[in-house]
């Protein structure tokens, strides 16, 4: 019935689903009509799911954002776009499977789309490096953005990473330079850019695809300079206890509602009750409609105005005290 993987706060939902499944099994085995007994349980299940998901804490939203069944970039490429043609390599070092991208059509209009890609199982996670790109992944993304600019095509990015890969090889090949280069080039790209945080947006590894005219977030996604575990480990020397992680998640203000209030993002995309993984197709329809709406607005702007407004948007963020 429900998710095969229940998060800690979803245990009451999972237990009720188990009761319903058991009643349905008994009814089937004994050929007994039990619709009248089961109907109130379904009603209670909907109420319980709504009650839990409408009152999620920031730490619980982090867990939903990391749910192993949550849709990835590849899922949205399949459900929101047509005619996707994947492009590979940064033309400097190698292909990085932690970022996928290429040409696609959104409602018949050509776009360049790219995003972080995680893996569902161990084999794919290793191939995708757990969604944490090397420098060549960001250089590939930039190559595709510049290609889109050449042909006057909008850029769509999907953000879903714990952060950029911090291994020795990545540092040797210029991880920080690759991220900084993306920030610079995206700030002056003369085509519309729409970025969406679809899961976990972590640190500079997320921001390297996030300098956009419109930054969107799913309601159960998170976007932060550091993970709650990392924050708790630095501030309180305890990144393992649930209490400290929850405290860090609250303090970081990493939820979509917080970030909309802070004007870091521009719009929140609704998720079905139970999270994006509860109804992937409904989630994809919400994403599709949001992308179409924002791109229609941005297409009306001339390139120079587009770039000026994008830069002003990011320069306004934060407070400077002297």
C-alpha positions as CSV (number, residue, x, y, z in Angstrom):
1,X,0.0,0.0,0.0
2,X,2.3,2.7,1.3
3,X,6.0,3.3,1.2
4,X,8.0,0.2,1.7
5,X,10.5,2.3,3.7
6,X,8.9,4.1,6.6
7,X,10.7,7.0,8.3
8,X,10.7,7.2,12.1
9,X,7.9,9.7,12.3
10,X,5.9,7.7,9.7
11,X,5.7,4.7,12.0
12,X,2.0,5.4,13.0
13,X,1.1,5.6,9.3
14,X,3.0,2.3,8.5
15,X,1.2,0.5,11.4
16,X,-2.2,1.6,10.2
17,X,-1.4,0.6,6.7
18,X,-0.3,-2.8,8.0
19,X,-3.7,-3.2,9.8
20,X,-5.6,-2.4,6.6
21,X,-3.5,-4.8,4.6
22,X,-4.1,-7.5,7.2
23,X,-7.9,-7.0,7.1
24,X,-7.9,-7.1,3.3
25,X,-5.9,-10.3,3.4
26,X,-8.3,-11.9,5.9
27,X,-11.3,-10.7,3.8
28,X,-9.8,-12.2,0.7
29,X,-8.9,-15.5,2.3
30,X,-12.3,-16.0,3.9
31,X,-14.3,-14.4,1.0
32,X,-15.9,-12.0,3.5
33,X,-17.1,-8.5,2.6
34,X,-15.3,-6.1,5.0
35,X,-15.6,-2.8,3.1
36,X,-17.6,-1.2,5.9
37,X,-15.0,-2.1,8.5
38,X,-12.0,-1.0,6.3
39,X,-13.5,2.3,5.0
40,X,-13.1,4.2,8.4
41,X,-9.5,3.0,8.6
42,X,-8.8,4.5,5.2
43,X,-10.4,7.8,6.4
44,X,-8.2,7.7,9.5
45,X,-5.1,6.9,7.4
46,X,-5.7,10.1,5.3
47,X,-6.3,12.2,8.4
48,X,-3.1,10.8,10.1
49,X,-1.0,11.4,7.0
50,X,-2.3,14.9,6.7
51,X,-1.7,15.6,10.4
52,X,1.8,14.4,10.3
53,X,2.9,16.0,7.0
54,X,1.4,19.4,7.7
55,X,3.4,19.6,11.0
56,X,6.8,18.4,9.9
57,X,9.8,19.8,11.8
58,X,12.8,21.0,9.9
59,X,14.7,17.8,10.9
60,X,11.8,15.6,9.6
61,X,11.9,17.5,6.3
62,X,15.6,16.7,6.0
63,X,14.6,13.0,6.3
64,X,11.9,13.3,3.7
65,X,14.3,15.1,1.3
66,X,16.8,12.2,1.7
67,X,14.1,9.5,1.3
68,X,15.6,6.7,-0.9
69,X,12.4,6.5,-3.0
70,X,12.2,10.3,-3.6
71,X,12.2,11.1,-7.4
72,X,15.6,12.0,-8.9
73,X,16.6,14.1,-11.9
74,X,16.3,11.2,-14.2
75,X,12.7,10.6,-13.1
76,X,11.7,14.2,-13.8
77,X,13.5,14.0,-17.2
78,X,11.2,11.1,-18.1
79,X,8.0,12.5,-16.6
80,X,8.2,16.3,-17.4
81,X,10.1,16.4,-20.7
82,X,10.2,14.8,-24.1
83,X,12.9,14.0,-26.6
84,X,15.7,14.1,-24.1
85,X,19.2,13.7,-25.6
86,X,21.9,13.2,-23.0
87,X,25.3,14.9,-23.6
88,X,28.4,13.6,-21.9
89,X,31.9,14.9,-20.8
90,X,33.5,18.2,-20.0
91,X,35.9,18.1,-22.9
92,X,38.8,18.4,-20.4
93,X,39.1,15.3,-18.3
94,X,36.2,12.8,-18.3
95,X,32.5,12.1,-17.9
96,X,31.0,12.5,-14.4
97,X,27.8,10.5,-13.9
98,X,26.9,12.5,-10.8
99,X,25.5,15.2,-13.1
100,X,23.3,14.3,-16.1
101,X,22.1,16.7,-18.7
102,X,21.3,17.4,-22.3
103,X,18.7,18.8,-24.8
104,X,15.0,18.2,-24.1
105,X,11.6,19.7,-24.9
106,X,9.3,21.2,-22.4
107,X,5.8,21.5,-23.8
108,X,7.4,21.4,-27.3
109,X,9.9,24.1,-26.5
110,X,13.6,23.3,-26.6
111,X,15.5,23.6,-23.3
112,X,18.8,22.5,-21.9
113,X,18.2,20.6,-18.7
114,X,20.7,19.2,-16.2
115,X,20.9,18.1,-12.6
116,X,22.5,16.0,-9.8
117,X,21.8,12.3,-10.1
118,X,21.9,9.9,-7.1
119,X,21.6,6.1,-7.3
120,X,18.8,3.8,-6.1
121,X,21.1,0.8,-5.2
122,X,24.7,0.3,-4.3
123,X,25.9,-0.2,-7.8
124,X,24.2,2.9,-9.2
125,X,25.2,4.9,-6.2
126,X,28.8,4.1,-6.8
127,X,28.5,5.0,-10.5
128,X,26.9,8.3,-9.6
129,X,29.3,8.9,-6.7
130,X,26.2,9.3,-4.4
131,X,25.2,12.4,-6.3
132,X,28.4,14.3,-5.3
133,X,30.0,15.7,-8.4
134,X,33.7,16.0,-9.2
135,X,35.0,19.2,-10.9
136,X,34.4,17.6,-14.3
137,X,30.7,17.3,-13.5
138,X,30.5,21.0,-12.9
139,X,32.6,21.7,-16.0
140,X,30.2,19.5,-18.0
141,X,27.2,21.4,-16.7
142,X,28.9,24.7,-17.6
143,X,29.7,23.4,-21.1
144,X,26.0,22.6,-21.6
145,X,24.9,26.0,-20.3
146,X,27.2,27.8,-22.7
147,X,25.9,25.6,-25.5
148,X,22.4,26.6,-24.6
149,X,23.4,30.3,-24.6
150,X,24.9,29.8,-28.1
151,X,21.5,28.6,-29.4
152,X,19.4,31.0,-27.3
153,X,17.8,28.2,-25.3
154,X,16.6,28.4,-21.6
155,X,18.5,26.4,-19.0
156,X,16.8,24.3,-16.3
157,X,18.7,22.8,-13.4
158,X,17.8,20.3,-10.7
159,X,19.6,20.4,-7.4
160,X,19.9,17.3,-5.3
161,X,23.3,16.7,-3.6
162,X,24.9,16.5,-0.2
163,X,27.7,18.7,-1.6
164,X,30.5,18.6,-4.1
165,X,32.9,15.6,-3.8
166,X,35.7,16.5,-1.3
167,X,38.2,13.8,-2.3
168,X,41.9,14.4,-3.0
169,X,41.5,13.9,-6.8
170,X,38.7,16.4,-6.9
171,X,40.8,19.0,-5.1
172,X,43.8,18.3,-7.3
173,X,41.6,19.0,-10.4
174,X,40.3,22.3,-9.1
175,X,37.0,21.6,-7.3
176,X,36.7,25.1,-5.8
177,X,37.7,26.8,-9.1
178,X,35.1,24.7,-11.0
179,X,32.3,25.8,-8.6
180,X,33.4,29.4,-8.6
181,X,33.6,29.4,-12.4
182,X,30.0,28.2,-12.6
183,X,28.8,30.9,-10.2
184,X,30.5,33.6,-12.3
185,X,29.3,32.3,-15.7
186,X,25.7,31.6,-14.5
187,X,25.5,35.2,-13.2
188,X,26.1,36.5,-16.8
189,X,24.5,33.8,-18.9
190,X,22.2,35.6,-21.4
191,X,19.3,33.1,-21.4
192,X,16.7,32.3,-18.8
193,X,17.7,30.0,-15.9
194,X,15.3,28.2,-13.6
195,X,16.8,26.1,-10.8
196,X,14.7,23.7,-8.6
197,X,15.8,22.1,-5.4
198,X,14.2,18.6,-5.8
199,X,15.8,17.0,-2.7
200,X,18.8,18.0,-0.7
201,X,20.6,21.2,-1.7
202,X,24.0,21.1,0.1
203,X,26.7,23.8,0.2
204,X,28.6,25.0,-2.9
205,X,27.9,21.7,-4.6
206,X,24.3,22.8,-4.9
207,X,24.9,26.5,-5.5
208,X,27.1,25.6,-8.6
209,X,23.8,24.9,-10.3
210,X,21.7,27.4,-8.4
211,X,22.5,30.9,-9.7
212,X,19.3,31.3,-11.5
213,X,16.6,33.9,-12.4
214,X,14.1,31.8,-10.5
215,X,15.0,29.4,-7.7
216,X,12.2,26.9,-6.9
217,X,12.0,24.3,-4.1
218,X,9.7,21.4,-3.4
219,X,8.0,21.9,-0.1
220,X,9.9,19.0,1.6
221,X,13.3,19.8,0.1
222,X,16.1,21.5,2.1
223,X,18.7,24.0,1.0
224,X,21.6,24.9,3.2
225,X,25.3,25.9,3.5
226,X,26.0,22.7,5.5
227,X,24.1,19.6,6.6
228,X,22.5,19.5,10.1
229,X,25.0,16.8,11.1
230,X,27.9,18.9,10.0
231,X,26.6,21.9,11.7
232,X,26.0,20.1,15.0
233,X,29.5,18.5,14.8
234,X,31.1,21.9,14.5
235,X,29.0,23.9,16.9
236,X,28.3,21.4,19.6
237,X,30.8,18.6,18.9
238,X,27.9,16.2,18.5
239,X,26.8,15.4,15.0
240,X,25.3,12.0,15.8
241,X,22.5,12.6,18.4
242,X,19.0,13.2,17.0
243,X,18.5,16.1,19.4
244,X,21.6,18.0,18.2
245,X,20.8,17.3,14.5
246,X,17.2,18.6,15.1
247,X,18.5,21.7,16.9
248,X,20.9,22.4,14.0
249,X,18.2,21.9,11.4
250,X,16.0,24.4,13.2
251,X,18.8,26.9,13.5
252,X,19.9,26.7,9.9
253,X,16.5,27.7,8.5
254,X,16.8,25.2,5.7
255,X,13.1,24.6,4.8
256,X,11.4,26.0,1.8
257,X,9.1,28.2,3.8
258,X,12.1,29.7,5.7
259,X,14.0,30.4,2.5
260,X,11.0,31.9,0.8
261,X,10.6,34.3,3.7
262,X,14.3,35.1,3.5
263,X,14.0,35.7,-0.3
264,X,16.6,33.1,-1.1
265,X,14.1,31.2,-3.2
266,X,11.2,32.5,-5.4
267,X,8.5,29.8,-5.3
268,X,7.5,26.6,-3.4
269,X,6.2,23.6,-5.4
270,X,3.6,21.6,-3.6
271,X,4.1,17.9,-2.9
272,X,1.4,15.2,-2.4
273,X,0.7,14.2,1.2
274,X,3.3,11.7,2.2
275,X,6.1,13.5,0.2
276,X,7.1,13.4,-3.4
277,X,7.8,9.7,-3.3
278,X,4.2,9.0,-2.4
279,X,3.0,10.0,-5.8
280,X,5.8,10.7,-8.3
281,X,3.5,11.5,-11.2
282,X,1.5,14.1,-9.3
283,X,4.8,15.6,-8.1
284,X,6.1,15.7,-11.7
285,X,2.9,17.5,-12.9
286,X,3.4,20.2,-10.2
287,X,7.0,20.6,-11.3
288,X,6.1,20.8,-15.0
289,X,3.5,23.5,-14.4
290,X,5.8,25.6,-12.3
291,X,8.6,25.4,-14.9
292,X,6.3,26.4,-17.7
293,X,4.9,29.3,-15.7
294,X,8.2,30.7,-14.7
295,X,9.8,30.2,-18.1
296,X,6.9,32.0,-19.8
297,X,7.6,35.0,-17.6
298,X,11.3,35.0,-18.2
299,X,11.1,34.7,-22.0
300,X,9.6,38.1,-22.1
301,X,12.8,39.8,-20.8
302,X,15.6,40.9,-23.1
303,X,19.1,39.3,-22.3
304,X,20.6,42.5,-20.8
305,X,17.6,43.0,-18.4
306,X,17.6,39.3,-17.6
307,X,21.3,39.4,-16.5
308,X,20.9,42.7,-14.6
309,X,17.9,41.4,-12.6
310,X,19.6,38.1,-11.8
311,X,22.7,39.8,-10.4
312,X,20.6,42.3,-8.4
313,X,18.6,39.4,-7.0
314,X,21.7,37.7,-5.5
315,X,23.4,40.9,-4.5
316,X,20.4,41.8,-2.3
317,X,20.7,38.7,-0.2
318,X,22.3,38.9,3.2
319,X,23.0,41.7,5.5
320,X,26.3,43.6,5.7
321,X,27.3,45.3,9.0
322,X,30.3,47.7,9.2
